[in-house]
Amino acid sequence: MRKLKLQVQLSVDGFVAGPDGEMDWMTWEWDEELMKYVGDLTEPVDCILLGRKMAKGFIDSWEGRATEQGPAEPFSMKMDNTAKVVFSQTLRHIDWKNATLADRKLDDYVNWLKEQEGGDIIVYGGAGFVASLIRHNLIDDYFLFINPAAIGKGLPIFTGRLPLRLVSSTAFDCGITAQHYQPVKP
């Protein structure tokens, strides 16, 4: 069975963005070790899940970067070429490359995807979409990239109690700590 991984950047106080979606508190100057960590995390991934709000910025951004030369080029190509599933209650069709629109309820579709042959599945957001996946207990691995900043208020993804087991914690020179958790199954 395929695993669903969450990779998300969080503030120290647990927000994925400021109250109006601000992301100016995030650490963007990643060191080589963190880039390798993310490369290893995404290497077995062959499907990306996105909510409608996150999809436009995410897909357009990676399509633009995929043609740039430089050290991030292999990762940019991976993000651009990987199949994407967009979840929306308002969109009726999408025209993005390598993207399809989910055609059934969130938990039914994700469980169906997990039963298919293939590599891992990863979700990047947005906040409301990820919170829904968490509420439905659909995430198998949480990769929380804790940024060295507290922002006081913002958009959370954890809205209820969720027992987790720490698998690993890795600190990087750029200030980010990657914490890998798995849900504690009853």
Secondary structure, DSSP 4 states (H G I P E B T S, - for coil): -PPEEEEEEE-TTSEEE-TT---TTS-----HHHHHHHHHHHTTEEEEEEEHHHHHHHHHHHHHHTT--STTHHHHHHHHHSEEEEE-SS-S----TTEEE--S-HHHHHHHHHHSSSSEEEEEE-HHHHHHHHHTT--SEEEEEE-S---SS-EES--S---EEEEEEEE-TTS-EEEEEEEPP-
